[in-house]
Every structure is written in structure tokens, then in C-alpha cells.
Amino acid sequence: MDLATILGIIAGAAFIALAIFLGGSFSQFVNGPSMLIVVGGGLAATLIRFPLGGVLGAFSTGGKVSFTHKKVDPRELIEKIAEMGDIVRRSGPLGLENVEVEEPNLKKGAQYIADGYDAAFIREAMELERDHYISRLSEGQRVFKSLGDAAPAFGMIGTLVGLVQMLANMEDPSAIGPAMAVALLTTLYGAVVANLICLPIADKLSAKLEMEEINQTLIIDGIMSIRDGKSPALITQMLTAYLPETQRDHLEEAA
């Protein structure tokens, strides 16, 4: 579980709710038409921009990355790849069949080596897998960014709707209050949905995309180094180029 996402949403919602309770009644800030305009309008605009499958896939990807996706440490990947390289030098490619590997693409690469596929096929297959994965993350990021952009816009549309209703019923004082509520609350809902949920998830997907692009490329280079029979020390030295300077010392000493 990614506690940062959960704590961030809970804390943001709690601060907003606390401000509401300190200033008045919570029921004053609940308005069905305002929610309908912001949520329904934002989803409708997103469906126009993206195919249905892409939107549904983005929600699935966003949920996994933001709430449950495990972060992969590149140092652990390098250590595991070096360990696999040592096994191949000692026991041959078939020794990889008994190695437990959690990272899916690294596991697939190990199986390719164990099955004796040539280097060109392994690189092409793994690069294709990486590109598809990065593409899914990119589309998810763009969908949530679109939702984050659409929610405030439909908040403004709701404000205009409320103002029109209010101005059209100026002779009826009882209708002014509900119309003004729609006018103001849609702007509030749009800002909250965009800045507390959609845009932060889009940013998290963007960060995940950058990290995974590095990790997956690291895995491909590591698998190809194992396939070429390079020593574990050389593999470690080559792959530490993917790490920041501050994280290289331990691995280089181990190599």
C-alpha cells in the first residue's frame, strides 16, 4: 500500500471538512446538481478525448500505481541481476529456471535465457514489453490530467448555470438561495476533485513512468549482459550508470 496517497487524500478531505464544520453546517455544502455537473461533465469530456478502453484502463492503472503499486528499487534490481549472472556462469543458462524473481519483466528475461533464445529476439521482445507498459502509464497520466483540467472547467459551467437560474428567478426570493448554491458549490467541487484527486494521481503516474522507463531499460541491459556471459562484477559496474551518484558507492564496492 502507498500510504502517502491514502494519507494525503484523507488529510486533505479532513482539513476541508474541518473548515466546513467550523464555519457552518455540512449540509450546506452538499448539492446534487453541482456534483452531477462536475463529475458527470468531467467524465463526459474525458470520454470524448479518449477511447472507453483507455479511460477504464487508466482508472485501473491509476488505482494500482497510486494505492497498491510496489516501488521497485533499482539497486535491488542490479543486485538480483548480478546474482543471476553469477548463476549462469556457474551452472549455465538452465540454472535460471530455479531462481525466484519477483519483477515480471526480469522473470520473463530470465526465462528467455534459460530457453536459449538468441540475443536479438530477447532484446526485441523485452523492449516491446517495456514500451507497452510505458504506454499504459502514459495514457493513464493523460486521462487523469484531462479529468483534472475538466473538473474546474465544469465547475465554472455550473457556476454560470446557477447564475442564470438565479437571475431568471429574481422575483422569487426562495429560488435565489438554491441557485446561488449551485453557482458556488460547483466551483468548489471542481477545484477539490482536480487538486485533491485527479492532478496528484496524474503527477504520481508521471513520476512512475519516468522511474519505470529507467528500471525497465536497466533490466533489458542486465538481461543482455547475462546473455552475453559477462561477469557479475562487470554487470554491476555497467548497471550502476543508471543510479544517482550518491547511490553508487555501495554497489561498486560490492562489485
N, C-alpha and C positions, 0 to 999 in steps of 0.2 A: 504493500500500500504506500502511496505517495502522500505522507502526512502533510506536506507543505500545501498541496492543493486543498485538501479537506479543511485544514486549519484556516487557510486563507478565506475560503468561502464562508465557513461558519463565523469567523471573526468579523468579516465584512457585513454579513447579514445581521449579526448580533449588534454591531455598532449602529447600524441603520435602525433596527428595531428599538434599541435603547433610546435613540434620539426621538423616535416617534412617540414612545411611551412617556418620555419626559415632557414632550410638548403638547400632548393631547391624547385622543383616543385612537387605537389601532384601526378600528373600523372605518375611520375617516379616510384611510389610505388604501382601502380595498375597493376596487371598482372593476366590475366585469368587462364593460365595454373598452376600458383603457387597456386591460390585459389582452383582449381579443385583437385590438388594433396592433399592438406592439408585437406580440408573439405570432399571431396569425399572419400579419403583414410581413414580418421579417422572414418567416419560413417560406411564404409565397414568393417573395423576391429572390430568396436563395434557390428555390426550385426552378425559377426561371433561368438563373445564371448557370446552374449545374444540373447534370442528369440525376434522376432519382437514385440510381445505384450509387453514384458518387456521394450524394448527401447522406444516405444511410450508412455507407462505408465510413464517411468522415465522422459521424456520431460514434460509431463503434471504435474507430481508431483513436478519436479524441478521448473517449472514456478510458480505454486501455492505457494510453500514454499518461493522462492526467491523474488517474486514480490508482491504477494497478500495475503499470508497466515497470519492470525491474530495470534499474540503471546498470549498464554494463561498464565495468572498469577496464579501460584499455590495458592497464598494467597486468591485470589478471589474464586478459586475453594473450598478451605476449608471453607470460609465464607458461600458460597452457600450451601455446603453440611450440615453445621451446621444448617443453616436456614431450610433446608428440613427435618433434623432430628427433629427440634422443631415442624414443621408442623405435622409430623407423630405422635408425642407424644400428640399433642393437638387434631388433627382431624382424626387420623388413616391413614392407607396407601392410602385410596382414596383421601385424601387431596392433594396428589402429582399431581393429574390429572389437577389441576388448576394452577400449578406452571410453570412459564416461565423459561425454561432452554435453554441456547444457545449452550453449549457444547454437541455435538451429543451423545457421549457415556454416559455421565451423564444423559442426557434426556432419553436414552434407559433404563438405570438402574432404573430411577425413574418410568418408565412405567412398568417395570418388578415387582417392589414392589407394585405398585398400582393394578396390575393384580393378585397379590397373588401367584407368582411363588415361589417355595421353594429355599432355600439358595444355594444348590448345583447347581441347574440349572442356577441361576443368575450368580454365580461365573464362571462357565464353559463357558457360553455364552459371558460374558464380557471379559474374558481372551482370548477367541478365537478372538473376535473383535480386542482387543489390539494387539495380535500377528500378525494378518493380516495387520494392519495399520503399525506396526513397520517394517514388512517385505517389504511393498511397499516403505517405506522411505529408507530402507537399499539397496534395489535393485536400486532405483534412485541414491543413493550416489555412488554405484559401477559403474553404467553406466556413470555418469559424470566423475568419476575418470578414467575410461577407455578412455573416449574421451580426457581427459587432458593428459593422457600418450601417446595416439596415435598421437595427433596433432604434437608435436615436432618430433616424430619419422618419420612421413611422411614429415615433414619439411626437415629432413636430407635426406630422399629418394629423394625429389625434388631437393635438392642441388646436389646430385650425378647425377641425370638426367640432370640437367643443365650443370654440368661439362663435362659429356660425350658428350653432344651436342656441347659444346664449343670446346673441344679437337678434335672432329670429323670434325670440320669446321674451323680449324686454317688457311687454305688457303684463306678463305672468311672473310675478316675483318668485313663486315656488319652483319655477323651471330654471331659474338662473343658477341656483346652487349646484344641482346635478350637472348642468352643462359646464360650469366652471371646474367642477371636479374632474370631468373627462379632459378638459383642456390642460389642466396642470399635471394630473397623475400620469397621463401617457408620456409626457416628457420625463417624469421621474422614472417610470418603469423602463423606458428606452435606455436611459443613462445607466441604470442599475444592471440590466441584462447585458449591455455591451461591456461595461467596465468592470463588472464583478465576475462575469462568467465567460462570455464569448472571446473577448480580446485577450484575457490572460491565458485561456486554453490555446488560442492561436499562437501566442508567443511561446508557450511551452512546446507545442508541436514544432515550431520553427527551430527552437534550441535542440530538440530531439533529432530533428532532421540533420542538422549540422553535425551533431555528435555521432549519429549512426552512419552518416556518409564516411566519416573518418574511420570508425570502427570496422565497417564492412570492407573498406578498401584495405585496412590493416589485415583483416582476416584473409582476403584474397592473396595479398603478397606473402603472408605467412604460409598459406597452403601451397603456393607455388614454390616457396623456398624449401618446404618439406619434400615436395615432389621432385625437386632438383637435387635432393640429397645434401643440402647444406648443413653444417654443424649447428647444434643448439646455440653455441656462443655467437656464431656469425648471424644466425637468425635474430637473436636478441638485439645485437648491435644494429642490425638493419631496421628492425621494427621500432626501436626507441626513437627514431626520427619522427614518429607520429605523436610523441609525447612532448609536453612543455618542458623547457629546460629544468625546471625545479623538480620534475618527477623522474628524471633520467638516471640520477646518480645510483640509486639502489639497484636498478636492473643492470646497469653497466658493470657495477662491482660484482654482481652475481655472475654475469657472463664471463 
